[in-house]
């Protein structure tokens, strides 16, 4: 497994360009299964999860061409397999996004049930209950979810009330409803920008989706969908991570190719804490890390609230802010695994259940640490950038799942970070399966 070596203490200065959002790209790639025609997606980030999703599409019979590194042309004209196997679901939970499109177009789908994962149990019960509302019969067989549409092979429009806001659940149901008979209404739908991005693609394909981005989404089913071309929105979590990188190192960064309006809650919170942020134009932010940062409490919430995917990085920042901050995680259970690693670097954090208190300012010192999930790894990188001495982060495959060349982007703005490649002769005992997360 690769590691990162970081020598901290350098302020970051310069410009960084934000990649496409992996959490938007994954459902958009799955949406290509809804049509036999070609769906062309631009601005895909070059990260491990996109490679995994591509493998899934190819495994089930789709053809994926890559005329350019960040463009995929997906043609699902000949689907032969109607399932996402355990090997893929266990490495990437978003493989469950194959369910909705397969069920909608072919009337059947089988997806391995995602097990427990690093940030909590994360069931898919709400997806399944939603499919049942659209007339599907859903069974559990030997660890797999097997779903079937009614006899004529088509789902029926229906009313789905989500008991809890679920992002991939909303996406799965939205895709399933595009080819159903009649109208579907999704209540208490997730409002993340990625939902609106997916709806935009679906509508380009000929779907009739209204209200995406609000908590009520209406979908009028159509008989068939066609090909389309779409550019994935910028990654708001990568944007936030770089804002914090600028702030925590007391640097000066210009963050290009982003969408500041997608990060409004984060930007407001960081301003509260004393970070100077300016919107230079609709796609560029500048961040100046103030010498004096002030502790500010935060509670994670579904969009437009403060994103759970920024909680770990914010915690790293709070170790460098004067005073005590309380961080409450309401979206996922067990999402404080970075705290013990930050503590090993000298952070004063107490966590209990869904609440963590951080006492700042603490001088962090470099240490060997282990990344436990995607965003937790990002917080360790941020801590390493400001810590005195050398930090070695193990298991960076987690960060490779969702951040495109983070070490190269950080190095380009002055960070002392390098990747230590795993020796090909490493004993087998040192290699491990990546855990299914985010
Ligand atoms: C997505 C994002 C992830 C982000 C999360 C919350 C992708 C690929 N991943 O994950 O980066 O952290 O949104 O913003 O887009 N739940 C249930 N039953 C369900 C579904 C969800 O109880 O059927 C619960 C989950 O356990 C969790 C909460 O609802 O506590 C939110 O989960 P959800 O929004 O579904 O997260 P993901 O879509 O998996």
Boltz pocket constraint, residues with backbone or C-beta under 6 A from the ligand:
constraints:
  - pocket:
      binder: B
      contacts: [[A, 22], [A, 23], [A, 24], [A, 26], [A, 93], [A, 94], [A, 120], [A, 121], [A, 122], [A, 123], [A, 124], [A, 125], [A, 126], [A, 127], [A, 128], [A, 164], [A, 165], [A, 166], [A, 167], [A, 168], [A, 169], [A, 190], [A, 302], [A, 308], [A, 309], [A, 330], [A, 331], [A, 332], [A, 333], [A, 438]]
      max_distance: 6.0
